[in-house]
Amino acid sequence: MGERSLQKKQLILEKAKEVFVEKGFRDVTMKDIVDACEISRGGLYLYYANTEEIFLEVLAAESEKTEDVFSENVGENATAAEIFAVFLKEQKKEILRSKKTLATAAYEYAFANPQNNVLKKRFNDGVTMLEKLLRMGAENGEFYDVDTRIAAKNVMYVLEGLKIASVTMGVSGETVDNELYMIMQGLMIEE
């Protein structure tokens, strides 16, 4: 794919993200994306067959961005506790800006496509990453020696619950801080 094609595809993904954030997943049509991109219908179909294909690529791009931000904020010699703190800080940012994210669209997509549940994959990836981190922290004396699989799932359930609450009811920064503090208090050994 040439440079111009890559730029066009990037434009489509950026504009499509805006449309998905505004309308969710269920209500977005190819026409909505064509209008947002100010390109022809044929120009859009050159790259994507349907809104689901676009949405999945938008989600993948967002996931990549999140990983990049996380990597940028973690030092090379960071301890497990420091990595965990950065992880929770990034999660807090995501929770508090959920009205301007793909959260609603992602939940709609997950309900409509249980066989291709991207949220379940994201959840399981988070559990796997946290399980390794908690194990490393326990070995280093930073975390309590607990069942890391259960603890990782518990953390992910709390975070997912906060994300849903943020989208449906709204949550304050103080509420998020209190929940994250309880997680840290239950896992981290105070010095």
N, CA, C and O of each residue as an XYZ file, in Angstrom:
764
protein
N       0.853     -1.177      0.000
C       0.000      0.000      0.000
C       0.894      1.234      0.000
O       1.821      1.331      0.805
N       0.625      2.162     -0.885
C       1.420      3.374     -1.006
C       1.184      4.345      0.127
O       0.254      4.187      0.918
N       2.041      5.360      0.196
C       1.948      6.377      1.247
C       0.598      7.091      1.223
O      -0.010      7.327      2.267
N       0.142      7.430      0.028
C      -1.141      8.135     -0.104
C      -2.303      7.265      0.384
O      -3.218      7.749      1.050
N      -2.251      5.993      0.047
C      -3.291      5.061      0.505
C      -3.275      4.916      2.025
O      -4.327      4.853      2.660
N      -2.077      4.863      2.599
C      -1.978      4.771      4.054
C      -2.543      6.009      4.735
O      -3.204      5.915      5.769
N      -2.277      7.169      4.147
C      -2.817      8.416      4.693
C      -4.339      8.440      4.605
O      -5.014      8.877      5.537
N      -4.874      7.971      3.485
C      -6.332      7.932      3.299
C      -6.957      6.982      4.327
O      -7.982      7.296      4.932
N      -6.335      5.836      4.514
C      -6.835      4.859      5.477
C      -6.790      5.428      6.894
O      -7.717      5.224      7.678
N      -5.719      6.135      7.218
C      -5.587      6.758      8.533
C      -6.683      7.816      8.742
O      -7.267      7.906      9.822
N      -6.951      8.604      7.713
C      -8.020      9.603      7.787
C      -9.360      8.927      8.049
O     -10.140      9.381      8.886
N      -9.621      7.848      7.334
C     -10.879      7.114      7.514
C     -10.999      6.635      8.958
O     -12.052      6.785      9.577
N      -9.934      6.064      9.492
C      -9.977      5.551     10.861
C     -10.185      6.670     11.882
O     -10.945      6.505     12.837
N      -9.519      7.798     11.688
C      -9.681      8.930     12.612
C     -11.104      9.470     12.591
O     -11.706      9.706     13.639
N     -11.632      9.662     11.390
C     -12.997     10.196     11.270
C     -14.028      9.176     11.742
O     -15.016      9.534     12.382
N     -13.793      7.903     11.424
C     -14.710      6.853     11.861
C     -14.747      6.783     13.383
O     -15.811      6.595     13.973
N     -13.583      6.935     14.022
C     -13.547      6.924     15.489
C     -14.453      8.013     16.043
O     -15.220      7.769     16.974
N     -14.369      9.201     15.482
C     -15.218     10.306     15.935
C     -16.696      9.945     15.807
O     -17.494     10.234     16.699
N     -17.049      9.314     14.694
C     -18.449      8.926     14.464
C     -18.869      7.855     15.476
O     -19.965      7.935     16.030
N     -18.021      6.861     15.724
C     -18.349      5.804     16.687
C     -18.455      6.364     18.103
O     -19.316      5.937     18.872
N     -17.595      7.309     18.456
C     -17.670      7.937     19.780
C     -18.999      8.670     19.920
O     -19.649      8.595     20.963
N     -19.393      9.367     18.881
C     -20.634     10.157     18.917
C     -21.893      9.293     18.890
O     -22.837      9.550     19.637
N     -21.913      8.269     18.032
C     -23.150      7.515     17.791
C     -23.180      6.100     18.358
O     -24.214      5.436     18.303
N     -22.065      5.635     18.897
C     -21.998      4.240     19.327
C     -21.655      3.360     18.137
O     -21.200      3.855     17.106
N     -21.870      2.060     18.274
C     -21.594      1.149     17.160
C     -22.849      0.894     16.329
O     -22.827      0.975     15.100
N     -23.914      0.592     17.007
C     -25.157      0.132     16.386
C     -25.733      1.113     15.366
O     -26.271      0.682     14.346
N     -25.634      2.404     15.609
C     -26.297      3.398     14.762
C     -25.414      3.958     13.643
O     -25.866      4.808     12.876
N     -24.181      3.502     13.540
C     -23.280      4.038     12.519
C     -23.470      3.296     11.198
O     -23.540      2.068     11.153
N     -23.549      4.075     10.136
C     -23.666      3.503      8.793
C     -22.430      3.882      7.981
O     -21.670      4.776      8.355
N     -22.249      3.197      6.884
C     -21.144      3.550      5.991
C     -21.317      4.988      5.489
O     -20.335      5.704      5.293
N     -22.567      5.403      5.283
C     -22.833      6.777      4.839
C     -22.339      7.792      5.873
O     -21.784      8.829      5.510
N     -22.537      7.497      7.145
C     -22.042      8.389      8.202
C     -20.524      8.574      8.086
O     -20.008      9.683      8.227
N     -19.832      7.482      7.830
C     -18.371      7.545      7.740
C     -17.949      8.252      6.453
O     -16.991      9.025      6.449
N     -18.666      7.983      5.361
C     -18.391      8.683      4.096
C     -18.544     10.186      4.299
O     -17.689     10.966      3.878
N     -19.633     10.586      4.944
C     -19.882     12.013      5.185
C     -18.801     12.634      6.079
O     -18.333     13.742      5.815
N     -18.414     11.922      7.125
C     -17.395     12.444      8.037
C     -16.037     12.588      7.355
O     -15.284     13.520      7.634
N     -15.742     11.656      6.465
C     -14.443     11.665      5.769
C     -14.433     12.579      4.551
O     -13.376     12.947      4.039
N     -15.639     12.942      4.096
C     -15.792     13.733      2.877
C     -15.108     13.042      1.693
O     -14.360     13.652      0.930
N     -15.398     11.746      1.576
C     -14.901     10.967      0.441
C     -16.091     10.283     -0.220
O     -17.200     10.289      0.313
N     -15.851      9.706     -1.364
C     -16.934      9.004     -2.051
C     -17.186      7.655     -1.383
O     -16.320      7.116     -0.695
N     -18.364      7.131     -1.593
C     -18.723      5.820     -1.072
C     -17.757      4.762     -1.618
O     -17.299      3.885     -0.885
N     -17.461      4.863     -2.910
C     -16.525      3.933     -3.540
C     -15.135      4.030     -2.924
O     -14.433      3.029     -2.780
N     -14.746      5.263     -2.562
C     -13.447      5.469     -1.922
C     -13.356      4.760     -0.585
O     -12.302      4.242     -0.218
N     -14.463      4.738      0.142
C     -14.484      4.048      1.429
C     -14.463      2.528      1.218
O     -13.728      1.808      1.894
N     -15.281      2.055      0.269
C     -15.361      0.608      0.025
C     -14.071      0.051     -0.577
O     -13.871     -1.163     -0.590
N     -13.215      0.905     -1.064
C     -11.906      0.469     -1.551
C     -11.079     -0.111     -0.397
O     -10.260     -1.009     -0.590
N     -11.315      0.427      0.806
C     -10.536      0.033      1.975
C     -11.295     -0.889      2.933
O     -10.698     -1.762      3.563
N     -12.610     -0.691      3.039
C     -13.395     -1.430      4.041
C     -14.719     -1.898      3.449
O     -15.348     -1.199      2.654
N     -15.129     -3.111      3.861
C     -16.369     -3.699      3.349
C     -17.592     -3.285      4.154
O     -18.703     -3.247      3.624
N     -17.390     -2.967      5.463
C     -18.542     -2.646      6.307
C     -18.092     -1.915      7.574
O     -16.897     -1.768      7.826
N     -19.057     -1.464      8.358
C     -18.743     -0.700      9.570
C     -18.054     -1.572     10.616
O     -17.220     -1.075     11.373
N     -18.384     -2.849     10.673
C     -17.742     -3.739     11.644
C     -16.238     -3.817     11.384
O     -15.437     -3.741     12.316
N     -15.869     -3.967     10.145
C     -14.454     -4.042      9.777
C     -13.722     -2.754     10.192
O     -12.612     -2.802     10.722
N     -14.351     -1.631      9.945
C     -13.763     -0.340     10.329
C     -13.649     -0.254     11.847
O     -12.607      0.125     12.382
N     -14.725     -0.608     12.527
C     -14.756     -0.512     13.979
C     -13.659     -1.367     14.619
O     -12.971     -0.915     15.535
N     -13.500     -2.587     14.142
C     -12.472     -3.462     14.705
C     -11.076     -2.893     14.492
O     -10.206     -3.024     15.353
N     -10.868     -2.265     13.351
C      -9.560     -1.649     13.106
C      -9.366     -0.402     13.974
O      -8.254     -0.132     14.428
N     -10.434      0.354     14.207
C     -10.364      1.508     15.108
C     -10.012      1.032     16.519
O      -9.158      1.625     17.179
N     -10.666     -0.035     16.983
C     -10.371     -0.572     18.312
C      -8.924     -1.044     18.411
O      -8.255     -0.803     19.417
N      -8.444     -1.713     17.373
C      -7.062     -2.190     17.369
C      -6.085     -1.018     17.446
O      -5.089     -1.079     18.166
N      -6.373      0.039     16.705
C      -5.510      1.225     16.717
C      -5.517      1.879     18.100
O      -4.476      2.327     18.582
N      -6.682      1.933     18.733
C      -6.784      2.516     20.072
C      -6.013      1.679     21.084
O      -5.344      2.223     21.962
N      -6.102      0.388     20.966
C      -5.385     -0.507     21.866
C      -3.883     -0.315     21.718
O      -3.152     -0.307     22.708
N      -3.433     -0.163     20.499
C      -2.016      0.079     20.225
C      -1.558      1.396     20.844
O      -0.479      1.478     21.431
N      -2.408      2.440     20.703
C      -2.082      3.745     21.290
C      -1.952      3.636     22.802
O      -1.036      4.206     23.396
N      -2.873      2.900     23.425
C      -2.848      2.730     24.875
C      -1.570      2.037     25.305
O      -0.943      2.437     26.286
N      -1.179      0.995     24.572
C       0.061      0.290     24.888
C       1.264      1.219     24.746
O       2.190      1.159     25.554
N       1.256      2.075     23.727
C       2.351      3.020     23.523
C       2.448      4.012     24.675
O       3.540      4.280     25.174
N       1.305      4.559     25.101
C       1.275      5.514     26.212
C       1.789      4.839     27.471
O       2.579      5.415     28.219
N       1.332      3.611     27.701
C       1.756      2.861     28.884
C       3.268      2.645     28.853
O       3.949      2.862     29.856
N       3.791      2.221     27.711
C       5.228      1.969     27.571
C       6.041      3.237     27.797
O       7.111      3.189     28.403
N       5.539      4.371     27.312
C       6.247      5.641     27.466
C       6.349      6.069     28.925
O       7.301      6.748     29.309
N       5.374      5.675     29.739
C       5.318      6.109     31.129
C       5.969      5.149     32.114
O       6.015      5.426     33.312
N       6.474      4.019     31.616
C       7.121      3.041     32.481
C       8.603      3.042     32.178
O       9.019      2.794     31.046
N       9.395      3.323     33.194
C      10.847      3.331     33.026
C      11.396      1.924     32.804
O      10.757      0.926     33.140
N      12.576      1.873     32.241
C      13.198      0.588     31.894
C      13.414     -0.292     33.121
O      13.255     -1.510     33.041
N      13.771      0.301     34.239
C      14.050     -0.469     35.456
C      12.936     -0.321     36.492
O      13.187     -0.416     37.693
N      11.728     -0.092     36.038
C      10.601      0.120     36.942
C      10.294     -1.144     37.741
O      10.413     -2.263     37.240
N       9.902     -0.940     38.979
C       9.505     -2.066     39.830
C       8.076     -2.464     39.480
O       7.371     -1.736     38.782
N       7.663     -3.615     39.969
C       6.293     -4.073     39.736
C       5.287     -3.061     40.310
O       4.261     -2.780     39.691
N       5.588     -2.527     41.479
C       4.695     -1.543     42.103
C       4.586     -0.280     41.255
O       3.500      0.286     41.125
N       5.691      0.163     40.682
C       5.678      1.356     39.823
C       4.873      1.096     38.540
O       4.103      1.948     38.097
N       5.059     -0.071     37.964
C       4.301     -0.429     36.753
C       2.815     -0.504     37.074
O       1.980     -0.032     36.303
N       2.492     -1.100     38.217
C       1.092     -1.217     38.644
C       0.475      0.165     38.844
O      -0.669      0.401     38.454
N       1.231      1.072     39.449
C       0.738      2.439     39.675
C       0.470      3.146     38.342
O      -0.542      3.832     38.204
N       1.357      2.986     37.372
C       1.152      3.587     36.050
C      -0.081      2.972     35.383
O      -0.887      3.682     34.782
N      -0.220      1.665     35.491
C      -1.387      0.983     34.922
C      -2.676      1.563     35.497
O      -3.599      1.890     34.751
N      -2.741      1.691     36.821
C      -3.953      2.219     37.455
C      -4.192      3.688     37.076
O      -5.336      4.104     36.891
N      -3.123      4.460     36.962
C      -3.250      5.870     36.559
C      -3.848      5.966     35.151
O      -4.727      6.791     34.903
N      -3.372      5.126     34.235
C      -3.907      5.133     32.861
C      -5.354      4.660     32.840
O      -6.165      5.174     32.070
N      -5.680      3.688     33.676
C      -7.060      3.215     33.760
C      -7.980      4.320     34.278
O      -9.099      4.488     33.794
N      -7.498      5.062     35.258
C      -8.286      6.179     35.802
C      -8.596      7.196     34.708
O      -9.725      7.677     34.600
N      -7.584      7.523     33.896
C      -7.808      8.470     32.797
C      -8.891      7.958     31.858
O      -9.783      8.703     31.453
N      -8.800      6.680     31.519
C      -9.797      6.094     30.609
C     -11.192      6.115     31.224
O     -12.168      6.424     30.540
N     -11.291      5.794     32.491
C     -12.589      5.773     33.174
C     -13.208      7.164     33.184
O     -14.399      7.319     32.913
N     -12.409      8.166     33.493
C     -12.946      9.521     33.643
C     -13.266     10.209     32.316
O     -14.001     11.197     32.294
N     -12.729      9.702     31.227
C     -13.071     10.300     29.931
C     -13.968      9.383     29.103
O     -14.025      9.503     27.879
N     -14.659      8.480     29.763
C     -15.429      7.462     29.043
C     -16.554      8.032     28.185
O     -17.001      7.364     27.252
N     -17.016      9.221     28.466
C     -18.057      9.822     27.617
C     -17.495     10.218     26.254
O     -18.248     10.404     25.298
N     -16.184     10.344     26.167
C     -15.542     10.750     24.915
C     -14.665      9.632     24.361
O     -13.674      9.883     23.675
N     -15.048      8.392     24.671
C     -14.272      7.248     24.198
C     -15.179      6.298     23.427
O     -16.362      6.560     23.208
N     -14.587      5.212     23.036
C     -15.302      4.185     22.288
C     -16.035      3.200     23.200
O     -16.537      2.181     22.725
N     -16.103      3.486     24.493
C     -16.679      2.536     25.451
C     -18.098      2.121     25.079
O     -18.395      0.927     25.028
N     -18.973      3.080     24.821
C     -20.355      2.738     24.483
C     -20.413      1.888     23.221
O     -21.130      0.889     23.167
N     -19.663      2.285     22.221
C     -19.636      1.525     20.971
C     -19.089      0.120     21.204
O     -19.596     -0.847     20.635
N     -18.065      0.004     22.031
C     -17.477     -1.313     22.307
C     -18.466     -2.220     23.030
O     -18.545     -3.411     22.727
N     -19.220     -1.674     23.980
C     -20.231     -2.482     24.677
C     -21.343     -2.896     23.712
O     -21.785     -4.044     23.726
N     -21.785     -1.972     22.888
C     -22.810     -2.316     21.892
C     -22.317     -3.420     20.966
O     -23.045     -4.367     20.669
N     -21.099     -3.291     20.522
C     -20.530     -4.302     19.627
C     -20.450     -5.658     20.330
O     -20.792     -6.685     19.743
N     -20.004     -5.659     21.567
C     -19.870     -6.913     22.315
C     -21.214     -7.601     22.507
O     -21.308     -8.822     22.389
N     -22.257     -6.825     22.801
C     -23.587     -7.417     22.973
C     -24.124     -7.970     21.660
O     -24.786     -9.007     21.637
N     -23.837     -7.277     20.578
C     -24.348     -7.698     19.266
C     -23.534     -8.832     18.647
O     -24.029     -9.543     17.772
N     -22.294     -9.007     19.093
C     -21.394    -10.005     18.492
C     -20.722    -10.848     19.569
O     -19.503    -10.782     19.727
N     -21.486    -11.630     20.303
C     -20.874    -12.401     21.397
C     -19.808    -13.389     20.928
O     -18.919    -13.757     21.696
N     -19.896    -13.815     19.680
C     -18.898    -14.748     19.150
C     -17.564    -14.057     18.890
O     -16.539    -14.732     18.800
N     -17.548    -12.747     18.767
C     -16.327    -11.987     18.522
C     -16.218    -10.904     19.594
O     -16.197     -9.712     19.290
N     -16.149    -11.338     20.846
C     -16.212    -10.400     21.952
C     -14.840     -9.774     22.219
O     -14.003    -10.345     22.917
N     -14.638     -8.606     21.655
C     -13.367     -7.899     21.814
C     -13.148     -7.454     23.255
O     -12.006     -7.348     23.701
N     -14.226     -7.194     23.985
C     -14.083     -6.795     25.385
C     -13.577     -7.960     26.225
O     -12.766     -7.772     27.131
N     -14.053     -9.153     25.927
C     -13.601    -10.340     26.663
C     -12.115    -10.554     26.417
O     -11.368    -10.875     27.342
N     -11.689    -10.377     25.183
C     -10.266    -10.530     24.864
C      -9.445     -9.480     25.610
O      -8.405     -9.796     26.188
N      -9.913     -8.232     25.598
C      -9.196     -7.164     26.300
C      -9.130     -7.470     27.804
O      -8.096     -7.272     28.442
N     -10.238     -7.949     28.353
C     -10.300     -8.312     29.771
C      -9.290     -9.421     30.073
O      -8.500     -9.308     31.010
N      -9.319    -10.489     29.278
C      -8.411    -11.622     29.506
C      -6.946    -11.232     29.326
O      -6.084    -11.712     30.062
N      -6.657    -10.370     28.360
C      -5.288     -9.875     28.181
C      -4.842     -9.085     29.414
O      -3.701     -9.200     29.863
N      -5.768     -8.276     29.955
C      -5.471     -7.513     31.167
C      -5.209     -8.420     32.354
O      -4.290     -8.175     33.135
N      -6.016     -9.474     32.496
C      -5.820    -10.433     33.589
C      -4.449    -11.094     33.473
O      -3.726    -11.209     34.463
N      -4.094    -11.523     32.272
C      -2.799    -12.180     32.056
C      -1.643    -11.250     32.413
O      -0.700    -11.655     33.092
N      -1.721    -10.002     31.953
C      -0.666     -9.033     32.233
C      -0.576     -8.761     33.736
O       0.517     -8.742     34.302
N      -1.726     -8.550     34.381
C      -1.722     -8.260     35.814
C      -1.245     -9.458     36.632
O      -0.539     -9.298     37.628
N      -1.631    -10.642     36.210
C      -1.205    -11.846     36.923
C       0.327    -11.942     36.954
O       0.911    -12.230     37.998
N       0.961    -11.703     35.828
C       2.432    -11.724     35.757
C       3.029    -10.621     36.636
O       4.001    -10.841     37.358
N       2.428     -9.436     36.560
C       2.922     -8.299     37.332
C       2.790     -8.554     38.833
O       3.711     -8.272     39.599
N       1.649     -9.083     39.247
C       1.430     -9.353     40.675
C       2.366    -10.455     41.175
O       2.856    -10.394     42.302
N       2.609    -11.450     40.341
C       3.535    -12.528     40.706
C       4.944    -11.955     40.889
O       5.636    -12.265     41.859
N       5.348    -11.116     39.938
C       6.669    -10.497     40.015
C       6.773     -9.637     41.285
O       7.784     -9.679     41.986
N       5.734     -8.869     41.569
C       5.731     -8.020     42.757
C       5.759     -8.809     44.048
O       6.394     -8.394     45.017
N       5.073     -9.948     44.071
C       5.082    -10.798     45.264
C       6.480    -11.388     45.467
O       6.973    -11.466     46.592
N       7.108    -11.801     44.372
C       8.470    -12.360     44.458
C       9.471    -11.314     44.947
O      10.448    -11.653     45.615
N       9.230    -10.045     44.617
C      10.122     -8.951     45.016
C       9.758     -8.355     46.377
O      10.436     -7.447     46.857
N       8.690     -8.862     47.000
C       8.271     -8.352     48.300
C       7.493     -7.047     48.238
O       7.340     -6.370     49.254
N       6.995     -6.682     47.046
C       6.224     -5.443     46.903
C       4.729     -5.677     47.108
O       4.006     -4.786     47.552
N       4.273     -6.895     46.777
C       2.860     -7.252     46.900
C       2.711     -8.421     47.860
O       3.633     -9.212     48.059
N       1.529     -8.507     48.446
C       1.226     -9.668     49.280
C       1.229    -10.915     48.414
O       0.940    -10.859     47.219
N       1.560    -12.044     49.034
C       1.558    -13.325     48.326
C       0.116    -13.836     48.309
O      -0.355    -14.449     49.267
N      -0.564    -13.571     47.209
C      -1.971    -13.963     47.057
C      -2.114    -14.814     45.798
O      -1.169    -14.954     45.021
N      -3.290    -15.372     45.609
C      -3.566    -16.080     44.357
C      -3.619    -15.015     43.263
O      -4.598    -14.275     43.161
N      -2.576    -14.939     42.455
C      -2.451    -13.835     41.499
C      -3.532    -13.869     40.419
O      -3.943    -12.815     39.933
N      -3.992    -15.037     40.042
C      -5.044    -15.139     39.019
C      -6.344    -14.523     39.549
O      -6.986    -13.738     38.851
N      -6.726    -14.870     40.760
C      -7.951    -14.327     41.359
C      -7.802    -12.828     41.582
O      -8.719    -12.062     41.287
N      -6.651    -12.405     42.101
C      -6.428    -10.978     42.358
C      -6.474    -10.181     41.056
O      -7.067     -9.103     41.015
N      -5.853    -10.698     39.989
C      -5.855    -10.005     38.693
C      -7.270     -9.886     38.151
O      -7.654     -8.833     37.641
N      -8.047    -10.956     38.257
C      -9.448    -10.899     37.802
C     -10.230     -9.888     38.627
O     -11.037     -9.130     38.086
N      -9.995     -9.875     39.929
C     -10.697     -8.940     40.798
C     -10.415     -7.495     40.387
O     -11.333     -6.679     40.301
N      -9.150     -7.187     40.136
C      -8.773     -5.836     39.697
C      -9.488     -5.500     38.391
O     -10.044     -4.411     38.249
N      -9.475     -6.420     37.449
C     -10.113     -6.165     36.151
C     -11.624     -5.998     36.289
O     -12.217     -5.170     35.598
N     -12.260     -6.779     37.178
C     -13.706     -6.621     37.394
C     -14.023     -5.247     37.977
O     -14.995     -4.610     37.571
N     -13.216     -4.790     38.920
C     -13.431     -3.454     39.496
C     -13.269     -2.384     38.414
O     -14.092     -1.475     38.306
N     -12.207     -2.496     37.618
C     -11.969     -1.505     36.565
C     -13.087     -1.519     35.524
O     -13.559     -0.462     35.102
N     -13.507     -2.703     35.114
C     -14.586     -2.800     34.119
C     -15.883     -2.238     34.689
O     -16.632     -1.560     33.984
N     -16.147     -2.516     35.949
C     -17.340     -1.961     36.600
C     -17.303     -0.442     36.639
O     -18.317      0.212     36.399
N     -16.146      0.117     36.939
C     -15.999      1.574     36.948
C     -16.216      2.157     35.547
O     -16.813      3.224     35.400
N     -15.731      1.456     34.529
C     -15.918      1.936     33.158
C     -17.397      1.942     32.791
O     -17.884      2.897     32.187
N     -18.105      0.893     33.150
C     -19.538      0.829     32.856
C     -20.281      1.903     33.644
O     -21.143      2.593     33.100
N     -19.948      2.044     34.919
C     -20.598      3.067     35.747
C     -20.326      4.463     35.205
O     -21.203      5.327     35.238
N     -19.134      4.681     34.713
C     -18.784      5.985     34.166
C     -19.639      6.319     32.949
O     -20.088      7.454     32.792
N     -19.860      5.336     32.098
C     -20.663      5.544     30.892
C     -22.144      5.690     31.234
O     -22.839      6.525     30.655
N     -22.624      4.881     32.170
C     -24.069      4.847     32.440
C     -24.537      5.836     33.493
O     -25.628      6.393     33.372
N     -23.730      6.063     34.528
C     -24.163      6.915     35.636
C     -23.256      8.099     35.878
O     -23.665      9.105     36.456
N     -22.019      7.969     35.429
C     -21.015      8.977     35.735
C     -20.380      8.666     37.079
O     -21.069      8.285     38.026
N     -19.096      8.825     37.157
C     -18.369      8.657     38.421
C     -17.395      9.819     38.563
O     -16.893     10.363     37.579
N     -17.146     10.178     39.800
C     -16.224     11.283     40.066
C     -14.798     10.764     40.173
O     -14.563      9.571     40.362
N     -13.870     11.674     40.047
C     -12.465     11.330     40.240
C     -12.222     10.791     41.638
O     -11.402      9.894     41.830
N     -12.936     11.339     42.614
C     -12.794     10.874     44.001
C     -13.251      9.420     44.142
O     -12.607      8.626     44.828
N     -14.354      9.081     43.495
C     -14.842      7.704     43.541
C     -13.821      6.750     42.940
O     -13.530      5.697     43.507
N     -13.285      7.126     41.794
C     -12.268      6.282     41.150
C     -11.051      6.159     42.061
O     -10.531      5.060     42.254
N     -10.595      7.273     42.622
C      -9.443      7.240     43.525
C      -9.689      6.301     44.699
O      -8.809      5.524     45.068
N     -10.889      6.371     45.290
C     -11.215      5.504     46.432
C     -11.156      4.026     46.053
O     -10.619      3.209     46.801
N     -11.703      3.689     44.899
C     -11.693      2.287     44.457
C     -10.273      1.819     44.148
O      -9.901      0.700     44.500
N      -9.486      2.658     43.500
C      -8.113      2.289     43.182
C      -7.266      2.179     44.447
O      -6.383      1.327     44.543
N      -7.544      3.045     45.409
C      -6.834      2.969     46.693
C      -7.117      1.639     47.383
O      -6.211      1.018     47.939
N      -8.379      1.203     47.346
C      -8.733     -0.072     47.970
C      -8.020     -1.239     47.280
O      -7.585     -2.183     47.939
N      -7.905     -1.169     45.976
C      -7.168     -2.209     45.240
C      -5.712     -2.227     45.708
O      -5.171     -3.280     46.045
N      -5.096     -1.068     45.724
C      -3.685     -0.983     46.105
C      -3.471     -1.420     47.553
O      -2.493     -2.102     47.861
N      -4.367     -1.035     48.422
C      -4.254     -1.387     49.839
C      -4.352     -2.912     50.033
O      -3.700     -3.478     50.910
N      -5.173     -3.559     49.205
C      -5.323     -4.990     49.328
C      -4.189     -5.795     48.725
O      -4.062     -6.986     49.009
N      -3.374     -5.178     47.907
C      -2.314     -5.912     47.216
C      -0.907     -5.506     47.594
O      -0.019     -6.354     47.680
N      -0.690     -4.215     47.822
C       0.669     -3.710     48.015
C       1.079     -3.678     49.472
O       0.323     -3.242     50.340
N       2.278     -4.141     49.722
C       2.850     -4.096     51.071
C       3.396     -2.692     51.276
O       4.223     -2.213     50.500
N       2.926     -2.044     52.325
C       3.404     -0.678     52.609
C       4.780     -0.730     53.221
O       5.093     -1.600     54.034
N       5.584      0.209     52.820
C       6.981      0.254     53.324
C       7.058      1.032     54.593
O       8.139      1.179     55.163
